[in-house]
């Protein structure tokens, strides 16, 4: 049992380390001279894939098993990664970036869903498991931040090693899911479809900060390494919440927690636009600890609390479509166009105020759709 726990915690660590590397690809694309709008398109590919691939991955896991799907995806990811690095044309860059991000797209939803199920069965705290994901994201960000000044090939080496380790760990684990029925988005709770609209926009604005942070850093003439350091601090800032998540949820309740996370998403964007030094920017990014993870955890807790088994899996797919698909797609593609037209700082300021205003809609959804329901 101890070995299996170690394997599952390790897979969580590696999965979020891979996400950090995927995020840092935006810095590589800026470095090689791609325009912000095209960077936005490339970084929107995971979001586009999530609109349809989450259903595909859950269906493949239903038929083939979670472990086999993850191993195949990791193998395709390694091949795509190095062809992307060697690509010289925009068309090849797009094709193999698409292939890379498609292969990586199913890792986290399948892994997280399996780990939540594992935590429930074994009476472990999911927040403690998710803590290893935070450590993985921070470790990869910090490592790459200290290597990119010597050349971006270091990012691709770290990236491919993480894929290989992920496949090796998962293949030797007992990671699986017990499906109650064939996964389908038709079996969902309609109230959550309304709630996911708020989650979609908030997550989009939150990812906008992550993707276009290199552009903001460049516009302020800060050092390139501050991007990786910011990402590392952002990941570590989630630690206090994850250590006390259950207590915080019980004290505040899921909806208050969700609303507070949406508010801080906007606050961080506004403050980042006014940062005048690298130290200020790094401190502002610490607010990340009360943004994505809070929204994610509050929504996940609410689904487990409110949903029966026969609609949970379908609603989870819609949740991942919002979390990885529509929201990030808005943040990266629309964000890229707005940054190119307005500049990084005005875009941050505008999106920040919009995000802050979403807290009102979050409160209204609770009153109308959940308290009465």
C-alpha positions as CSV (number, residue, x, y, z in Angstrom):
1,X,0.0,0.0,0.0
2,X,2.8,2.4,0.8
3,X,4.5,1.8,-2.5
4,X,1.2,2.5,-4.3
5,X,0.7,5.7,-2.4
6,X,4.2,6.8,-3.3
7,X,3.5,5.9,-7.0
8,X,0.3,7.9,-7.1
9,X,1.8,10.9,-5.3
10,X,4.7,10.8,-7.7
11,X,2.4,10.7,-10.7
12,X,0.7,13.8,-9.3
13,X,4.0,15.5,-8.9
14,X,5.1,14.7,-12.5
15,X,1.7,15.6,-14.0
16,X,1.9,19.2,-12.7
17,X,5.6,19.5,-13.6
18,X,4.5,18.7,-17.1
19,X,1.9,21.5,-17.0
20,X,4.7,23.9,-15.9
21,X,6.8,22.9,-18.9
22,X,3.8,23.3,-21.2
23,X,3.2,26.8,-19.8
24,X,6.8,27.8,-20.3
25,X,6.5,26.9,-24.0
26,X,4.9,30.4,-24.3
27,X,8.2,31.9,-23.3
28,X,10.1,29.8,-25.8
29,X,7.7,30.9,-28.6
30,X,8.2,34.6,-27.6
31,X,12.0,34.0,-27.6
32,X,12.1,32.6,-31.1
33,X,10.2,35.7,-32.4
34,X,6.6,34.5,-32.9
35,X,4.0,37.3,-32.7
36,X,1.8,37.5,-29.6
37,X,-1.4,36.6,-31.5
38,X,0.2,33.4,-32.9
39,X,1.6,32.6,-29.4
40,X,-1.9,32.9,-28.2
41,X,-3.2,30.5,-30.8
42,X,-0.5,27.9,-30.0
43,X,-1.2,28.2,-26.3
44,X,-4.9,27.9,-26.9
45,X,-4.4,24.4,-28.5
46,X,-4.8,22.5,-25.1
47,X,-8.1,24.4,-24.7
48,X,-9.4,23.6,-28.2
49,X,-8.4,19.9,-27.6
50,X,-10.2,19.9,-24.3
51,X,-13.5,20.8,-25.9
52,X,-13.6,17.3,-27.5
53,X,-10.6,15.3,-26.3
54,X,-11.7,15.0,-22.7
55,X,-14.7,12.9,-23.8
56,X,-12.4,10.8,-26.0
57,X,-9.9,10.2,-23.2
58,X,-12.5,9.2,-20.7
59,X,-14.0,6.9,-23.3
60,X,-10.6,5.4,-24.0
61,X,-10.0,4.9,-20.3
62,X,-13.4,3.2,-20.0
63,X,-12.3,0.7,-22.7
64,X,-8.5,0.4,-22.3
65,X,-7.9,1.5,-18.7
66,X,-6.3,4.7,-17.4
67,X,-2.8,3.4,-17.2
68,X,-2.6,2.3,-20.8
69,X,-4.0,5.6,-22.1
70,X,-1.5,7.6,-20.1
71,X,1.5,5.6,-21.2
72,X,0.5,5.9,-24.9
73,X,-0.1,9.6,-24.5
74,X,3.3,10.2,-22.9
75,X,5.1,8.3,-25.7
76,X,3.4,10.4,-28.4
77,X,4.2,13.5,-26.3
78,X,8.0,12.8,-26.3
79,X,8.1,12.3,-30.1
80,X,6.0,15.4,-30.8
81,X,8.1,17.5,-28.4
82,X,11.4,17.0,-30.2
83,X,9.9,17.3,-33.7
84,X,8.5,20.7,-32.5
85,X,11.9,21.8,-31.3
86,X,13.5,20.9,-34.7
87,X,10.6,22.5,-36.7
88,X,11.6,25.6,-38.6
89,X,8.4,26.6,-40.3
90,X,5.2,28.0,-38.7
91,X,3.1,25.2,-40.2
92,X,5.2,22.4,-38.7
93,X,5.4,24.3,-35.4
94,X,1.6,24.4,-35.3
95,X,1.1,20.7,-36.3
96,X,3.5,19.3,-33.7
97,X,2.5,21.7,-31.0
98,X,-1.1,20.5,-31.6
99,X,0.2,16.9,-31.3
100,X,2.1,17.6,-28.1
101,X,-0.7,19.3,-26.4
102,X,-3.3,16.8,-27.5
103,X,-1.1,14.0,-26.0
104,X,-0.7,15.8,-22.7
105,X,-4.3,17.0,-22.6
106,X,-5.7,13.7,-21.1
107,X,-3.1,13.2,-18.4
108,X,-4.4,15.6,-15.7
109,X,-8.2,14.9,-16.0
110,X,-7.7,11.2,-15.9
111,X,-5.1,11.3,-13.2
112,X,-7.1,13.8,-11.0
113,X,-10.4,11.9,-11.4
114,X,-8.6,8.6,-10.4
115,X,-6.8,10.2,-7.5
116,X,-10.1,11.7,-6.1
117,X,-11.6,8.3,-6.3
118,X,-8.5,6.8,-4.6
119,X,-8.6,9.4,-1.8
120,X,-12.3,8.7,-1.2
121,X,-11.8,4.9,-1.0
122,X,-8.7,5.1,1.2
123,X,-10.0,8.1,3.4
124,X,-7.0,10.2,2.5
125,X,-7.1,14.0,2.1
126,X,-7.2,14.8,-1.6
127,X,-5.7,18.2,-0.8
128,X,-2.6,16.5,0.6
129,X,-2.3,14.5,-2.7
130,X,-2.8,17.7,-4.7
131,X,0.0,19.3,-2.7
132,X,2.4,17.0,-4.6
133,X,1.2,18.6,-7.8
134,X,2.0,22.0,-6.5
135,X,5.5,20.8,-5.6
136,X,6.0,19.4,-9.0
137,X,4.9,22.6,-10.8
138,X,7.1,24.7,-8.6
139,X,10.1,22.4,-9.0
140,X,9.9,22.2,-12.8
141,X,9.4,26.0,-13.0
142,X,12.4,26.7,-10.8
143,X,14.6,24.2,-12.6
144,X,13.8,25.5,-16.0
145,X,14.1,29.2,-14.8
146,X,17.7,28.5,-13.9
147,X,18.5,26.7,-17.1
148,X,16.8,28.8,-19.9
149,X,19.5,31.5,-19.8
150,X,21.9,28.9,-21.1
151,X,19.5,27.9,-23.9
152,X,15.9,26.7,-24.3
153,X,17.0,23.2,-25.2
154,X,17.0,22.7,-21.5
155,X,13.2,23.1,-21.4
156,X,12.8,20.3,-24.0
157,X,15.2,18.0,-22.1
158,X,13.4,18.4,-18.8
159,X,10.0,18.1,-20.6
160,X,10.9,14.8,-22.2
161,X,12.4,13.3,-19.0
162,X,9.2,14.1,-17.2
163,X,7.1,12.4,-19.8
164,X,9.3,9.3,-19.6
165,X,9.1,9.2,-15.8
166,X,5.3,9.7,-15.9
167,X,4.9,6.7,-18.2
168,X,7.2,4.6,-16.0
169,X,5.5,5.4,-12.7
170,X,1.9,5.0,-14.0
171,X,2.7,1.7,-15.7
172,X,3.8,0.2,-12.4
173,X,1.0,1.7,-10.3
174,X,-2.6,0.5,-9.6
175,X,-4.0,3.7,-11.0
176,X,-7.5,3.1,-12.4
177,X,-11.1,4.3,-12.3
178,X,-14.3,2.4,-11.6
179,X,-16.8,3.7,-14.1
180,X,-20.4,3.6,-13.1
181,X,-21.5,3.9,-16.7
182,X,-20.2,4.7,-20.1
183,X,-19.0,8.4,-19.8
184,X,-21.3,10.9,-21.5
185,X,-21.8,14.6,-21.1
186,X,-25.6,14.0,-21.6
187,X,-25.7,12.7,-18.0
188,X,-25.0,16.0,-16.1
189,X,-26.6,18.2,-13.5
190,X,-27.8,21.4,-15.3
191,X,-27.2,23.6,-12.3
192,X,-23.5,23.0,-12.6
193,X,-23.6,24.0,-16.3
194,X,-24.6,27.4,-15.1
195,X,-22.0,27.5,-12.4
196,X,-19.3,26.4,-14.9
197,X,-19.9,29.6,-16.9
198,X,-18.4,31.6,-14.0
199,X,-15.6,29.1,-13.6
200,X,-14.9,29.3,-17.3
201,X,-14.4,33.0,-17.4
202,X,-12.4,33.2,-14.2
203,X,-10.0,30.4,-15.2
204,X,-9.6,32.1,-18.6
205,X,-8.5,35.3,-17.0
206,X,-6.2,33.4,-14.6
207,X,-4.5,31.5,-17.4
208,X,-4.2,34.8,-19.4
209,X,-1.8,36.0,-16.6
210,X,0.3,32.9,-16.9
211,X,0.5,32.8,-20.7
212,X,1.2,36.5,-21.3
213,X,3.4,37.0,-18.3
214,X,6.5,36.8,-20.6
215,X,5.0,39.6,-22.7
216,X,4.3,41.7,-19.6
217,X,7.9,41.0,-18.3
218,X,9.3,42.0,-21.7
219,X,7.3,45.2,-21.9
220,X,8.5,46.2,-18.4
221,X,12.2,45.3,-19.4
222,X,12.4,42.8,-16.5
223,X,14.8,39.8,-16.7
224,X,13.5,36.7,-18.6
225,X,14.2,34.5,-15.6
226,X,11.6,36.3,-13.6
227,X,8.9,34.4,-15.6
228,X,10.1,31.0,-14.3
229,X,10.6,32.4,-10.8
230,X,7.1,33.8,-10.9
231,X,5.6,30.4,-11.9
232,X,7.6,28.7,-9.1
233,X,6.3,31.2,-6.5
234,X,2.8,30.9,-7.9
235,X,2.9,27.1,-7.4
236,X,4.3,27.3,-3.9
237,X,1.7,29.9,-2.9
238,X,-0.9,27.2,-3.2
239,X,0.7,25.3,-0.3
240,X,-1.1,27.1,2.7
241,X,-4.5,26.5,1.2
242,X,-3.8,22.9,0.4
243,X,-2.6,22.1,3.9
244,X,-5.8,23.5,5.4
245,X,-8.3,23.0,2.6
246,X,-10.8,20.9,4.5
247,X,-10.9,23.3,7.4
248,X,-11.3,26.3,5.1
249,X,-14.1,24.8,3.1
250,X,-16.0,23.9,6.3
251,X,-15.5,27.4,7.6
252,X,-16.4,29.4,4.5
253,X,-18.5,27.1,2.5
254,X,-17.9,26.2,-1.2
255,X,-19.7,29.2,-2.7
256,X,-18.0,31.9,-0.6
257,X,-14.7,30.2,-1.3
258,X,-15.4,30.1,-5.0
259,X,-16.4,33.8,-5.1
260,X,-13.3,34.9,-3.2
261,X,-11.1,33.0,-5.6
262,X,-12.8,34.8,-8.6
263,X,-12.3,38.1,-6.9
264,X,-8.5,37.5,-6.3
265,X,-8.1,36.5,-10.0
266,X,-9.1,40.1,-10.9
267,X,-7.2,41.7,-8.2
268,X,-3.9,40.1,-9.2
269,X,-4.3,41.2,-12.8
270,X,-5.0,44.8,-11.8
271,X,-2.0,44.9,-9.4
272,X,0.3,43.3,-11.9
273,X,-0.4,46.0,-14.5
274,X,1.0,48.6,-12.0
275,X,4.1,46.7,-11.0
276,X,7.3,48.8,-11.5
277,X,9.9,46.3,-10.2
278,X,10.6,42.6,-10.5
279,X,10.2,42.3,-6.7
280,X,6.7,43.8,-6.8
281,X,5.7,41.5,-9.7
282,X,6.9,38.4,-7.8
283,X,5.1,39.4,-4.6
284,X,1.9,40.1,-6.6
285,X,2.1,36.6,-8.2
286,X,1.9,35.1,-4.6
287,X,-1.9,35.9,-4.8
288,X,-2.1,32.9,-7.1
289,X,-2.4,30.8,-4.0
290,X,-6.0,32.1,-3.7
291,X,-7.0,31.9,-7.4
292,X,-7.1,28.7,-9.5
293,X,-6.6,26.1,-6.7
294,X,-9.4,27.7,-4.6
295,X,-11.8,27.8,-7.6
296,X,-10.9,24.3,-8.6
297,X,-11.1,22.8,-5.1
298,X,-14.4,24.6,-4.2
299,X,-16.0,23.4,-7.4
300,X,-14.7,19.8,-7.0
301,X,-15.9,19.7,-3.4
302,X,-19.3,21.0,-4.5
303,X,-19.7,18.3,-7.2
304,X,-18.7,15.6,-4.7
305,X,-21.2,17.0,-2.2
306,X,-24.2,17.6,-4.4
307,X,-24.0,14.9,-7.2
308,X,-25.0,11.3,-7.3
309,X,-22.8,8.7,-9.0
310,X,-24.9,8.4,-12.2
311,X,-24.3,12.1,-13.1
312,X,-20.9,12.7,-11.5
313,X,-18.8,11.4,-14.3
314,X,-20.6,13.3,-17.0
315,X,-20.6,16.5,-15.0
316,X,-16.8,16.0,-14.4
317,X,-16.2,15.9,-18.1
318,X,-18.1,19.2,-18.6
319,X,-16.1,20.6,-15.7
320,X,-12.8,19.6,-17.3
321,X,-14.1,21.1,-20.6
322,X,-14.6,24.4,-18.8
323,X,-11.4,24.2,-16.8
324,X,-9.1,23.1,-19.6
325,X,-11.1,24.1,-22.7
326,X,-13.4,27.1,-23.0
327,X,-11.9,29.2,-20.2
328,X,-8.2,28.8,-21.3
329,X,-9.3,29.2,-24.9
330,X,-10.8,32.6,-24.1
331,X,-7.7,33.6,-22.0
332,X,-5.1,32.7,-24.6
333,X,-6.7,33.4,-28.0
334,X,-8.8,36.5,-27.1
335,X,-6.0,37.5,-24.7
336,X,-3.4,37.4,-27.5
337,X,-5.5,39.6,-29.7
338,X,-6.2,42.1,-26.9
339,X,-2.5,42.3,-25.9
340,X,-1.4,42.9,-29.5
341,X,-4.0,45.6,-30.0
342,X,-3.8,47.3,-26.6
343,X,-0.5,46.3,-25.1
344,X,0.1,44.0,-22.1
345,X,-0.5,46.5,-19.2
346,X,-3.9,47.9,-20.5
347,X,-5.1,44.3,-21.2
348,X,-4.2,43.2,-17.7
349,X,-6.0,46.1,-16.2
350,X,-9.2,45.6,-18.3
351,X,-9.4,41.9,-17.7
352,X,-8.8,42.4,-14.0
353,X,-11.8,44.7,-13.5
354,X,-14.0,42.3,-15.5
355,X,-13.0,39.4,-13.3
356,X,-13.7,41.3,-10.1
357,X,-17.2,42.1,-11.3
358,X,-17.8,38.3,-11.8
359,X,-18.1,37.9,-8.0
360,X,-21.6,39.4,-8.2
361,X,-22.7,36.8,-10.7
362,X,-21.3,34.0,-8.5
363,X,-23.4,35.2,-5.6
364,X,-26.5,35.4,-7.8
365,X,-26.0,31.8,-9.1
366,X,-25.8,30.5,-5.5
367,X,-29.1,32.3,-4.6
368,X,-31.0,31.3,-7.7
369,X,-29.8,27.9,-8.7
370,X,-28.5,26.2,-5.6
371,X,-30.2,27.4,-2.5
372,X,-33.6,27.1,-4.1
373,X,-32.6,23.8,-5.7
